[in-house]
Amino acid sequence: MVIALRGRDETELVAAYTGTVQDPDARLTALSAGLPSYMVPRTVTAFDTFPLNQNGKVDRRALSDSFTARG
């Protein structure tokens, strides 16, 4: 899942996934091979689980907040 984080000067793409932990640099390299540079996320982060909302869907706001809290 890719989230767009709005910063002061620009919007930053960050990627989140669950499952087997993989080398983030390898994932970014693979994404760079198939996507234009503006679509490649700046970071790739593994999560044990995604936060869910009351409807059982991924809570994108809570996920976004977790990236903001990480700094």
Buried (B, 14 or more C-beta within 10 A) or exposed (E): EEBEBEEEEEEBBBBBBEEEEEEBEEBBEBBEEEEEEEEBBEBBBBBEEBBEEEEEEBBBEEBBEBBEEEE
